[in-house]
Structure formats: C-alpha cells, structure tokens
C-alpha cells in the first residue's frame, strides 16, 4: 500500500484509475500529498466515515457467523447469539443496535475484542477520533477502490528482447508482455532451500520471494502493481498499470524482499519465520 501511494504521485501517462465514492475520492486526492498515517490529521471526517463504514460491514457479517479474519472468541459467539434472538428490525444497522440493548452490548464487546476502536466509540455514543492507524486503514480502502483490475489471459505483445535476459541473485525476468491497459512481468524466482543440522535433528531453511514492490522507468514514471500470481512453479507474474510510457526504454523492477523460514523436522516440529529486507533492483531493457 505504501508503494502504491508513492506511485500515485508519479504515475505514468495513460493511467486509468477506477471512479470511487466521494469520501474515498477526498482521501485519494490527499494521498498525493501526504502519507497514509497523516490522513487522520488531514481529513479526519472522511477517515471516520470510511473506516466506520468498513467496521460496520464487518460487524454485520460477524452477526451472521461469517467472521472473516476477525477474532473467533467468546465475544463473536455472544454476538451471533444476540443477533439470532434479536427483533430483526429493518433499517440501518446502527439504528437496530440502539433499539436493542442486548445486541448493542454484544456488538460493543465484539468491537473491543477485534480492535474496532471507532465503532466502539460510536456504540458508546462518544464522538470517534481517528488516529494514525485509522488513517492507514482508510488509505488501504481508498487504494483498493482506485486500482484497476488485472487484465486476464495470456495475451499481449512480448517486448523483452529474447537475447537480453535480466537477472539478479535468485531472480530472472523471463517475460514482459504489453496488453491493452498495462503489462505483465513474469519472473522466475529460485531462492535457496537447504537441509541443515539442528542439534540432534534436521531443519529446513528456506527463503521465499515476496514479489516486486516498485516498478518505474528511465523517464521517472511509476507503475501500479495491481496483481500478483505465483503459479506454484517458481514463476511469479505481476500485472502492472498502465502500459509503458512512450519513449521509455528501461524498466526498473525493485524487489519487495524475502521471507525467511526455518522448520525443524523433529517429531514436535517447530518453525520460525522472519521478513528479510533487501535492496534488489532488476533492470529490463524494452524492445520488440
């Protein structure tokens, strides 16, 4: 999300962002000048509306028993029971909650358990005050609404010269195909995996590539990474938007880093993982 926000400020010509609702449009405009964490200070009312609406949608979903990534503890179970035996009044969710004290108490307990701070304040009748984390969440929602969809299929025109492969470390750029609205980059990722001694047992140590984090060109333009698809064979495809700018001859592909894992093969297997930050850039010359 941070990389996308930076890319919005130097987008290559031809970019076509999706239209968004007015409150998200306010945030999208602000993100061209400020960081996500600063949104809560720059646009507090819009941040509250957007984040509170998202938390209400999550609450509505949790009342049915579909929790998604939210906590599945006793507060969630209590919320489902309260919703099942509530009066099921029609109308807006907040109005229904305020009319049913038992459901309101269960919703408040759920909101506090999952960290929905703005929703908890609203349910208590306290004016919600956004903080930096709320600003980041609002930025995520704005970015997700703005990004165009990846182009499906395998079509497009190959522009990576066959005799000019690009590689660095464990990465090898195999294809750059330009389509109607953008281009797709296929990268072969072959990070090391090794079996090592771990005391009296064995452990597997491996690195996993997290994909590209930034795509730019030699003219100073940025490109949005709108999708990533590791196909399970070592090839990772990235959909980027828009098409390469006229006159651009070089693409700079910056790695987002690696994730390191260590897994013991003892009967009671234990594993650890950590993000491995790298500064790795692939340079691809365009042609064809």
Phi and psi restraints in degrees (value plus and minus 20) as a CYANA .aco file:
   2 UNK   PHI     -80.6   -40.6
   2 UNK   PSI     -62.1   -22.1
   3 UNK   PHI     -85.4   -45.4
   3 UNK   PSI     -57.5   -17.5
   4 UNK   PHI     -85.5   -45.5
   4 UNK   PSI     -61.7   -21.7
   5 UNK   PHI     -80.5   -40.5
   5 UNK   PSI     -62.8   -22.8
   6 UNK   PHI     -84.1   -44.1
   6 UNK   PSI     -60.3   -20.3
   7 UNK   PHI     -84.9   -44.9
   7 UNK   PSI     -51.9   -11.9
   8 UNK   PHI     -79.7   -39.7
   8 UNK   PSI     -44.2    -4.2
   9 UNK   PHI    -103.8   -63.8
   9 UNK   PSI     -36.4     3.6
  10 UNK   PHI    -156.0  -116.0
  10 UNK   PSI      20.4    60.4
  11 UNK   PHI     -82.0   -42.0
  11 UNK   PSI     120.2   160.2
  12 UNK   PHI     -85.0   -45.0
  12 UNK   PSI     132.2   172.2
  13 UNK   PHI     -82.7   -42.7
  13 UNK   PSI     128.1   168.1
  14 UNK   PHI      75.5   115.5
  14 UNK   PSI     -21.1    18.9
  15 UNK   PHI     -86.7   -46.7
  15 UNK   PSI     117.2   157.2
  16 UNK   PHI    -145.8  -105.8
  16 UNK   PSI      74.7   114.7
  17 UNK   PHI    -100.7   -60.7
  17 UNK   PSI     132.9   172.9
  18 UNK   PHI     -95.0   -55.0
  18 UNK   PSI     125.2   165.2
  19 UNK   PHI     -87.6   -47.6
  19 UNK   PSI     123.1   163.1
  20 UNK   PHI    -148.7  -108.7
  20 UNK   PSI     141.6   181.6
  21 UNK   PHI     -79.5   -39.5
  21 UNK   PSI     137.6   177.6
  22 UNK   PHI     -74.1   -34.1
  22 UNK   PSI     -62.2   -22.2
  23 UNK   PHI     -87.4   -47.4
  23 UNK   PSI     -52.2   -12.2
  24 UNK   PHI     -95.3   -55.3
  24 UNK   PSI     -52.4   -12.4
  25 UNK   PHI     -83.3   -43.3
  25 UNK   PSI     -56.9   -16.9
  26 UNK   PHI     -80.1   -40.1
  26 UNK   PSI     -64.2   -24.2
  27 UNK   PHI     -89.3   -49.3
  27 UNK   PSI     -59.3   -19.3
  28 UNK   PHI     -82.5   -42.5
  28 UNK   PSI     -59.7   -19.7
  29 UNK   PHI     -86.4   -46.4
  29 UNK   PSI     -60.4   -20.4
  30 UNK   PHI     -86.6   -46.6
  30 UNK   PSI     -52.3   -12.3
  31 UNK   PHI     -88.4   -48.4
  31 UNK   PSI     -33.8     6.2
  32 UNK   PHI     -95.2   -55.2
  32 UNK   PSI     -30.6     9.4
  33 UNK   PHI    -145.7  -105.7
  33 UNK   PSI     -41.5    -1.5
  34 UNK   PHI    -150.8  -110.8
  34 UNK   PSI     146.5   186.5
  35 UNK   PHI    -100.8   -60.8
  35 UNK   PSI     140.8   180.8
  36 UNK   PHI     -75.6   -35.6
  36 UNK   PSI     -61.3   -21.3
  37 UNK   PHI     -85.2   -45.2
  37 UNK   PSI     -45.1    -5.1
  38 UNK   PHI    -101.7   -61.7
  38 UNK   PSI     -28.2    11.8
  39 UNK   PHI     -80.4   -40.4
  39 UNK   PSI     -55.7   -15.7
  40 UNK   PHI     -82.8   -42.8
  40 UNK   PSI     -47.9    -7.9
  41 UNK   PHI    -108.4   -68.4
  41 UNK   PSI     -59.1   -19.1
  42 UNK   PHI     -92.8   -52.8
  42 UNK   PSI     -62.7   -22.7
  43 UNK   PHI    -155.3  -115.3
  43 UNK   PSI      43.5    83.5
  44 UNK   PHI     -81.3   -41.3
  44 UNK   PSI     -60.8   -20.8
  45 UNK   PHI     -85.5   -45.5
  45 UNK   PSI     -63.2   -23.2
  46 UNK   PHI     -86.2   -46.2
  46 UNK   PSI     -59.6   -19.6
  47 UNK   PHI     -81.1   -41.1
  47 UNK   PSI     -65.3   -25.3
  48 UNK   PHI     -81.1   -41.1
  48 UNK   PSI     -66.5   -26.5
  49 UNK   PHI     -80.6   -40.6
  49 UNK   PSI     -65.6   -25.6
  50 UNK   PHI     -90.4   -50.4
  50 UNK   PSI     -67.3   -27.3
  51 UNK   PHI     -90.0   -50.0
  51 UNK   PSI     -60.9   -20.9
  52 UNK   PHI     -82.8   -42.8
  52 UNK   PSI     -60.3   -20.3
  53 UNK   PHI     -82.3   -42.3
  53 UNK   PSI     -60.8   -20.8
  54 UNK   PHI     -86.1   -46.1
  54 UNK   PSI     -59.0   -19.0
  55 UNK   PHI     -89.9   -49.9
  55 UNK   PSI     -54.2   -14.2
  56 UNK   PHI     -86.7   -46.7
  56 UNK   PSI     -57.7   -17.7
  57 UNK   PHI     -84.2   -44.2
  57 UNK   PSI     -60.0   -20.0
  58 UNK   PHI     -86.0   -46.0
  58 UNK   PSI     -59.3   -19.3
  59 UNK   PHI     -83.6   -43.6
  59 UNK   PSI     -65.0   -25.0
  60 UNK   PHI     -79.5   -39.5
  60 UNK   PSI     -60.3   -20.3
  61 UNK   PHI     -88.4   -48.4
  61 UNK   PSI     -61.5   -21.5
  62 UNK   PHI     -86.4   -46.4
  62 UNK   PSI     -48.4    -8.4
  63 UNK   PHI     -85.3   -45.3
  63 UNK   PSI     -42.2    -2.2
  64 UNK   PHI    -108.8   -68.8
  64 UNK   PSI     -28.4    11.6
  65 UNK   PHI      77.7   117.7
  65 UNK   PSI     -20.6    19.4
  66 UNK   PHI    -116.0   -76.0
  66 UNK   PSI      82.2   122.2
  67 UNK   PHI    -112.0   -72.0
  67 UNK   PSI     -41.9    -1.9
  68 UNK   PHI      41.6    81.6
  68 UNK   PSI    -160.5  -120.5
  69 UNK   PHI     -99.6   -59.6
  69 UNK   PSI     -21.6    18.4
  70 UNK   PHI     -91.8   -51.8
  70 UNK   PSI     146.9   186.9
  71 UNK   PHI     -82.1   -42.1
  71 UNK   PSI     125.1   165.1
  72 UNK   PHI    -133.6   -93.6
  72 UNK   PSI      17.6    57.6
  73 UNK   PHI    -106.7   -66.7
  73 UNK   PSI    -184.6  -144.6
  74 UNK   PHI     -81.9   -41.9
  74 UNK   PSI     -50.4   -10.4
  75 UNK   PHI     -83.9   -43.9
  75 UNK   PSI     -56.7   -16.7
  76 UNK   PHI     -87.6   -47.6
  76 UNK   PSI     -63.0   -23.0
  77 UNK   PHI     -84.1   -44.1
  77 UNK   PSI     -60.5   -20.5
  78 UNK   PHI     -84.0   -44.0
  78 UNK   PSI     -58.2   -18.2
  79 UNK   PHI     -84.4   -44.4
  79 UNK   PSI     -63.4   -23.4
  80 UNK   PHI     -83.0   -43.0
  80 UNK   PSI     -63.8   -23.8
  81 UNK   PHI     -82.8   -42.8
  81 UNK   PSI     -64.4   -24.4
  82 UNK   PHI     -83.3   -43.3
  82 UNK   PSI     -58.8   -18.8
  83 UNK   PHI     -88.1   -48.1
  83 UNK   PSI     -56.4   -16.4
  84 UNK   PHI     -86.0   -46.0
  84 UNK   PSI     -55.4   -15.4
  85 UNK   PHI    -123.2   -83.2
  85 UNK   PSI      -5.1    34.9
  86 UNK   PHI    -102.1   -62.1
  86 UNK   PSI     154.7   194.7
  87 UNK   PHI     -95.1   -55.1
  87 UNK   PSI     -26.4    13.6
  88 UNK   PHI      32.1    72.1
  88 UNK   PSI      26.4    66.4
  89 UNK   PHI     -88.7   -48.7
  89 UNK   PSI     129.0   169.0
  90 UNK   PHI    -100.8   -60.8
  90 UNK   PSI     143.5   183.5
  91 UNK   PHI      91.9   131.9
  91 UNK   PSI    -191.8  -151.8
  92 UNK   PHI     -84.3   -44.3
  92 UNK   PSI     129.1   169.1
  93 UNK   PHI     -82.4   -42.4
  93 UNK   PSI     -62.7   -22.7
  94 UNK   PHI     -81.0   -41.0
  94 UNK   PSI     -60.0   -20.0
  95 UNK   PHI     -83.3   -43.3
  95 UNK   PSI     -59.7   -19.7
  96 UNK   PHI     -84.5   -44.5
  96 UNK   PSI     -61.9   -21.9
  97 UNK   PHI     -84.1   -44.1
  97 UNK   PSI     -62.8   -22.8
  98 UNK   PHI     -89.5   -49.5
  98 UNK   PSI     -41.8    -1.8
  99 UNK   PHI    -106.8   -66.8
  99 UNK   PSI     -30.2     9.8
 100 UNK   PHI    -149.7  -109.7
 100 UNK   PSI      77.2   117.2
 101 UNK   PHI     -76.2   -36.2
 101 UNK   PSI     -59.7   -19.7
 102 UNK   PHI     -83.8   -43.8
 102 UNK   PSI     -63.4   -23.4
 103 UNK   PHI     -88.3   -48.3
 103 UNK   PSI     -57.3   -17.3
 104 UNK   PHI     -81.7   -41.7
 104 UNK   PSI     -64.7   -24.7
 105 UNK   PHI     -83.3   -43.3
 105 UNK   PSI     -60.6   -20.6
 106 UNK   PHI     -87.0   -47.0
 106 UNK   PSI     -59.5   -19.5
 107 UNK   PHI     -86.2   -46.2
 107 UNK   PSI     -58.7   -18.7
 108 UNK   PHI     -85.3   -45.3
 108 UNK   PSI     -62.3   -22.3
 109 UNK   PHI     -81.9   -41.9
 109 UNK   PSI     -59.8   -19.8
 110 UNK   PHI     -86.7   -46.7
 110 UNK   PSI     -64.1   -24.1
 111 UNK   PHI     -81.3   -41.3
 111 UNK   PSI     -60.8   -20.8
 112 UNK   PHI     -88.5   -48.5
 112 UNK   PSI     -56.6   -16.6
 113 UNK   PHI     -87.7   -47.7
 113 UNK   PSI     -56.9   -16.9
 114 UNK   PHI    -111.7   -71.7
 114 UNK   PSI     -21.6    18.4
 115 UNK   PHI      60.1   100.1
 115 UNK   PSI       3.3    43.3
 116 UNK   PHI    -103.0   -63.0
 116 UNK   PSI      58.3    98.3
 117 UNK   PHI     -84.2   -44.2
 117 UNK   PSI     -63.3   -23.3
 118 UNK   PHI     -85.9   -45.9
 118 UNK   PSI     -59.4   -19.4
 119 UNK   PHI     -86.1   -46.1
 119 UNK   PSI     -61.1   -21.1
 120 UNK   PHI     -81.4   -41.4
 120 UNK   PSI     -61.5   -21.5
 121 UNK   PHI     -83.9   -43.9
 121 UNK   PSI     -62.9   -22.9
 122 UNK   PHI     -81.4   -41.4
 122 UNK   PSI     -61.3   -21.3
 123 UNK   PHI     -89.4   -49.4
 123 UNK   PSI     -47.5    -7.5
 124 UNK   PHI    -101.6   -61.6
 124 UNK   PSI     -30.4     9.6
 125 UNK   PHI      65.0   105.0
 125 UNK   PSI      -2.6    37.4
 126 UNK   PHI    -119.7   -79.7
 126 UNK   PSI     113.8   153.8
 127 UNK   PHI     -77.9   -37.9
 127 UNK   PSI     101.5   141.5
 128 UNK   PHI     -86.9   -46.9
 128 UNK   PSI     117.1   157.1
 129 UNK   PHI    -140.9  -100.9
 129 UNK   PSI      93.8   133.8
 130 UNK   PHI     -94.1   -54.1
 130 UNK   PSI     129.5   169.5
 131 UNK   PHI    -138.2   -98.2
 131 UNK   PSI    -192.3  -152.3
 132 UNK   PHI     -80.9   -40.9
 132 UNK   PSI     -56.5   -16.5
 133 UNK   PHI     -87.5   -47.5
 133 UNK   PSI     -56.4   -16.4
 134 UNK   PHI     -84.4   -44.4
 134 UNK   PSI     -57.1   -17.1
 135 UNK   PHI     -82.4   -42.4
 135 UNK   PSI     -61.1   -21.1
 136 UNK   PHI     -83.6   -43.6
 136 UNK   PSI     -62.2   -22.2
 137 UNK   PHI     -84.8   -44.8
 137 UNK   PSI     -60.4   -20.4
 138 UNK   PHI     -83.3   -43.3
 138 UNK   PSI     -58.3   -18.3
 139 UNK   PHI     -84.3   -44.3
 139 UNK   PSI     -61.1   -21.1
 140 UNK   PHI     -79.6   -39.6
 140 UNK   PSI     -63.3   -23.3
 141 UNK   PHI     -86.3   -46.3
 141 UNK   PSI     -59.7   -19.7
 142 UNK   PHI     -86.7   -46.7
 142 UNK   PSI     -63.5   -23.5
 143 UNK   PHI     -83.9   -43.9
 143 UNK   PSI     -64.1   -24.1
 144 UNK   PHI     -81.0   -41.0
 144 UNK   PSI     -55.6   -15.6
 145 UNK   PHI     -94.6   -54.6
 145 UNK   PSI     -50.6   -10.6
 146 UNK   PHI     -96.9   -56.9
 146 UNK   PSI     -57.3   -17.3
 147 UNK   PHI     -83.6   -43.6
 147 UNK   PSI     114.2   154.2
 148 UNK   PHI     -89.8   -49.8
 148 UNK   PSI     142.3   182.3
 149 UNK   PHI     -99.0   -59.0
 149 UNK   PSI     127.0   167.0
 150 UNK   PHI     -82.5   -42.5
 150 UNK   PSI     128.3   168.3
 151 UNK   PHI     -97.7   -57.7
 151 UNK   PSI     105.9   145.9
 152 UNK   PHI     -96.2   -56.2
 152 UNK   PSI     148.3   188.3
 153 UNK   PHI      67.5   107.5
 153 UNK   PSI     158.4   198.4
 154 UNK   PHI    -132.0   -92.0
 154 UNK   PSI      -7.8    32.2
 155 UNK   PHI     -95.6   -55.6
 155 UNK   PSI    -189.2  -149.2
 156 UNK   PHI      88.7   128.7
 156 UNK   PSI     148.5   188.5
 157 UNK   PHI    -123.0   -83.0
 157 UNK   PSI     105.4   145.4
 158 UNK   PHI     -91.4   -51.4
 158 UNK   PSI     107.7   147.7
 159 UNK   PHI    -140.4  -100.4
 159 UNK   PSI     -17.1    22.9
 160 UNK   PHI    -107.4   -67.4
 160 UNK   PSI      96.4   136.4
 161 UNK   PHI     -77.0   -37.0
 161 UNK   PSI     112.3   152.3
 162 UNK   PHI     -80.3   -40.3
 162 UNK   PSI     -50.6   -10.6
 163 UNK   PHI    -116.2   -76.2
 163 UNK   PSI      -7.8    32.2
 164 UNK   PHI    -148.7  -108.7
 164 UNK   PSI      42.9    82.9
 165 UNK   PHI     -86.1   -46.1
 165 UNK   PSI     131.5   171.5
 166 UNK   PHI    -138.8   -98.8
 166 UNK   PSI     113.4   153.4
 167 UNK   PHI    -172.7  -132.7
 167 UNK   PSI     140.3   180.3
 168 UNK   PHI    -181.2  -141.2
 168 UNK   PSI     101.6   141.6
 169 UNK   PHI      44.7    84.7
 169 UNK   PSI    -138.4   -98.4
 170 UNK   PHI    -119.6   -79.6
 170 UNK   PSI      -7.9    32.1
 171 UNK   PHI    -135.5   -95.5
 171 UNK   PSI     125.1   165.1
 172 UNK   PHI    -164.6  -124.6
 172 UNK   PSI      97.2   137.2
 173 UNK   PHI     -96.2   -56.2
 173 UNK   PSI      99.8   139.8
 174 UNK   PHI    -121.8   -81.8
 174 UNK   PSI     -45.5    -5.5
 175 UNK   PHI    -177.9  -137.9
 175 UNK   PSI     122.8   162.8
 176 UNK   PHI    -154.1  -114.1
 176 UNK   PSI      87.3   127.3
 177 UNK   PHI    -134.0   -94.0
 177 UNK   PSI     105.3   145.3
 178 UNK   PHI    -114.9   -74.9
 178 UNK   PSI     107.2   147.2
 179 UNK   PHI    -129.4   -89.4
 179 UNK   PSI    -177.1  -137.1
 180 UNK   PHI     -91.7   -51.7
 180 UNK   PSI     -60.0   -20.0
 181 UNK   PHI    -136.8   -96.8
 181 UNK   PSI     -23.3    16.7
 182 UNK   PHI    -195.8  -155.8
 182 UNK   PSI    -172.8  -132.8
 183 UNK   PHI    -166.1  -126.1
 183 UNK   PSI     138.1   178.1
 184 UNK   PHI    -139.3   -99.3
 184 UNK   PSI     110.6   150.6
 185 UNK   PHI    -130.7   -90.7
 185 UNK   PSI     104.7   144.7
 186 UNK   PHI    -127.0   -87.0
 186 UNK   PSI     103.2   143.2
 187 UNK   PHI    -144.0  -104.0
 187 UNK   PSI     107.3   147.3
 188 UNK   PHI    -103.3   -63.3
 188 UNK   PSI     100.1   140.1
 189 UNK   PHI    -129.7   -89.7
 189 UNK   PSI     102.5   142.5
 190 UNK   PHI    -153.2  -113.2
 190 UNK   PSI      43.1    83.1
 191 UNK   PHI     -91.9   -51.9
 191 UNK   PSI     140.0   180.0
 192 UNK   PHI     -95.9   -55.9
 192 UNK   PSI     126.8   166.8
 193 UNK   PHI    -151.7  -111.7
 193 UNK   PSI     109.0   149.0
 194 UNK   PHI    -162.0  -122.0
 194 UNK   PSI     133.8   173.8
 195 UNK   PHI    -120.3   -80.3
 195 UNK   PSI     105.0   145.0
 196 UNK   PHI    -150.2  -110.2
 196 UNK   PSI     138.8   178.8
 197 UNK   PHI     -95.0   -55.0
 197 UNK   PSI     116.9   156.9
 198 UNK   PHI    -151.4  -111.4
 198 UNK   PSI      62.0   102.0
 199 UNK   PHI      48.7    88.7
 199 UNK   PSI    -142.3  -102.3
 200 UNK   PHI    -113.2   -73.2
 200 UNK   PSI     -14.0    26.0
 201 UNK   PHI    -141.0  -101.0
 201 UNK   PSI    -194.6  -154.6
 202 UNK   PHI    -135.9   -95.9
 202 UNK   PSI     134.1   174.1
 203 UNK   PHI    -160.1  -120.1
 203 UNK   PSI     128.7   168.7
 204 UNK   PHI    -120.2   -80.2
 204 UNK   PSI     105.6   145.6
 205 UNK   PHI    -129.5   -89.5
 205 UNK   PSI     111.0   151.0
 206 UNK   PHI    -165.5  -125.5
 206 UNK   PSI     132.3   172.3
 207 UNK   PHI    -133.6   -93.6
 207 UNK   PSI     119.9   159.9
 208 UNK   PHI    -142.5  -102.5
 208 UNK   PSI     110.7   150.7
 209 UNK   PHI     -99.8   -59.8
 209 UNK   PSI     114.7   154.7
 210 UNK   PHI    -107.6   -67.6
 210 UNK   PSI     -22.4    17.6
 211 UNK   PHI      74.2   114.2
 211 UNK   PSI    -196.7  -156.7
 212 UNK   PHI     -96.3   -56.3
 212 UNK   PSI     126.7   166.7
 213 UNK   PHI    -132.4   -92.4
 213 UNK   PSI     -40.0     0.0
 214 UNK   PHI    -175.2  -135.2
 214 UNK   PSI     117.9   157.9
 215 UNK   PHI    -149.9  -109.9
 215 UNK   PSI     106.7   146.7
 216 UNK   PHI    -160.1  -120.1
 216 UNK   PSI     157.8   197.8
 217 UNK   PHI    -149.8  -109.8
 217 UNK   PSI     159.8   199.8
 218 UNK   PHI     -97.0   -57.0
 218 UNK   PSI     -23.1    16.9
 219 UNK   PHI    -116.5   -76.5
 219 UNK   PSI     -22.7    17.3
 220 UNK   PHI      75.1   115.1
 220 UNK   PSI     -15.0    25.0
 221 UNK   PHI    -103.7   -63.7
 221 UNK   PSI     134.9   174.9
 222 UNK   PHI    -133.1   -93.1
 222 UNK   PSI     135.6   175.6
 223 UNK   PHI    -146.4  -106.4
 223 UNK   PSI     123.1   163.1
 224 UNK   PHI    -102.1   -62.1
 224 UNK   PSI     113.5   153.5
 225 UNK   PHI    -112.1   -72.1
 225 UNK   PSI      84.6   124.6
 226 UNK   PHI    -119.2   -79.2
 226 UNK   PSI     -24.5    15.5
 227 UNK   PHI    -190.8  -150.8
 227 UNK   PSI     133.0   173.0
 228 UNK   PHI    -162.3  -122.3
 228 UNK   PSI     116.2   156.2
 229 UNK   PHI    -159.0  -119.0
 229 UNK   PSI      75.6   115.6
 230 UNK   PHI     -97.8   -57.8
 230 UNK   PSI      98.9   138.9
 231 UNK   PHI    -107.2   -67.2
 231 UNK   PSI     -15.2    24.8
 232 UNK   PHI      66.6   106.6
 232 UNK   PSI     -21.1    18.9
 233 UNK   PHI    -133.0   -93.0
 233 UNK   PSI      -9.7    30.3
 234 UNK   PHI      78.0   118.0
 234 UNK   PSI     -32.1     7.9
 235 UNK   PHI    -114.3   -74.3
 235 UNK   PSI     108.0   148.0
 236 UNK   PHI    -135.9   -95.9
 236 UNK   PSI      99.9   139.9
 237 UNK   PHI    -120.6   -80.6
 237 UNK   PSI     115.3   155.3
 238 UNK   PHI    -139.6   -99.6
 238 UNK   PSI     111.1   151.1
 239 UNK   PHI    -117.2   -77.2
 239 UNK   PSI     105.3   145.3
 240 UNK   PHI    -140.1  -100.1
 240 UNK   PSI     132.5   172.5
 241 UNK   PHI    -157.6  -117.6
 241 UNK   PSI     120.7   160.7
 242 UNK   PHI    -109.2   -69.2
 242 UNK   PSI    -178.7  -138.7
 243 UNK   PHI     -83.6   -43.6
 243 UNK   PSI     136.8   176.8
 244 UNK   PHI     -75.2   -35.2
 244 UNK   PSI     118.3   158.3
 245 UNK   PHI     -83.8   -43.8
 245 UNK   PSI     124.7   164.7
 246 UNK   PHI     -76.1   -36.1
 246 UNK   PSI     110.7   150.7
 247 UNK   PHI      73.0   113.0
 247 UNK   PSI     -34.2     5.8
 248 UNK   PHI     -92.4   -52.4
 248 UNK   PSI     110.4   150.4
 249 UNK   PHI    -134.1   -94.1
 249 UNK   PSI     -34.9     5.1
 250 UNK   PHI    -155.1  -115.1
 250 UNK   PSI     115.6   155.6
 251 UNK   PHI    -126.6   -86.6
 251 UNK   PSI     115.6   155.6
 252 UNK   PHI    -129.3   -89.3
 252 UNK   PSI      98.2   138.2
 253 UNK   PHI    -130.3   -90.3
 253 UNK   PSI      91.2   131.2
 254 UNK   PHI    -119.9   -79.9
 254 UNK   PSI     108.3   148.3
 255 UNK   PHI     -89.8   -49.8
 255 UNK   PSI     124.0   164.0
 256 UNK   PHI    -103.9   -63.9
 256 UNK   PSI     -27.3    12.7
 257 UNK   PHI      96.1   136.1
 257 UNK   PSI    -191.8  -151.8
 258 UNK   PHI    -145.3  -105.3
 258 UNK   PSI     138.1   178.1
 259 UNK   PHI    -135.9   -95.9
 259 UNK   PSI     102.3   142.3
 260 UNK   PHI    -116.7   -76.7
 260 UNK   PSI     120.4   160.4
 261 UNK   PHI    -154.1  -114.1
 261 UNK   PSI     126.5   166.5
 262 UNK   PHI    -155.4  -115.4
 262 UNK   PSI     100.8   140.8
 263 UNK   PHI    -144.1  -104.1
 263 UNK   PSI     100.2   140.2
 264 UNK   PHI     -96.1   -56.1
 264 UNK   PSI     122.6   162.6
 265 UNK   PHI    -118.6   -78.6
 265 UNK   PSI      -7.1    32.9
 266 UNK   PHI     -85.6   -45.6
 266 UNK   PSI     140.6   180.6
 267 UNK   PHI     -72.8   -32.8
 267 UNK   PSI     -61.9   -21.9
 268 UNK   PHI    -115.7   -75.7
 268 UNK   PSI      58.4    98.4
 269 UNK   PHI     -84.0   -44.0
 269 UNK   PSI     116.5   156.5
 270 UNK   PHI    -147.8  -107.8
 270 UNK   PSI     125.7   165.7
 271 UNK   PHI    -154.0  -114.0
 271 UNK   PSI     133.7   173.7
 272 UNK   PHI    -151.8  -111.8
 272 UNK   PSI     134.8   174.8
 273 UNK   PHI    -166.5  -126.5
 273 UNK   PSI     135.4   175.4
 274 UNK   PHI    -176.6  -136.6
 274 UNK   PSI     129.4   169.4
 275 UNK   PHI     -98.1   -58.1
 275 UNK   PSI     114.2   154.2
 276 UNK   PHI    -131.3   -91.3
 276 UNK   PSI      86.3   126.3
 277 UNK   PHI    -100.3   -60.3
 277 UNK   PSI     112.7   152.7
 278 UNK   PHI    -153.6  -113.6
 278 UNK   PSI     137.9   177.9
 279 UNK   PHI    -135.6   -95.6
 279 UNK   PSI      70.0   110.0
 280 UNK   PHI    -148.0  -108.0
 280 UNK   PSI     104.8   144.8
 281 UNK   PHI    -147.3  -107.3
 281 UNK   PSI     110.1   150.1
 282 UNK   PHI    -120.7   -80.7
 282 UNK   PSI     117.4   157.4
 283 UNK   PHI    -132.7   -92.7
 283 UNK   PSI     103.8   143.8
 284 UNK   PHI    -139.0   -99.0
 284 UNK   PSI     104.3   144.3
 285 UNK   PHI    -108.9   -68.9
 285 UNK   PSI     110.7   150.7
 286 UNK   PHI    -107.9   -67.9
 286 UNK   PSI     127.9   167.9
 287 UNK   PHI    -184.1  -144.1
 287 UNK   PSI    -188.5  -148.5
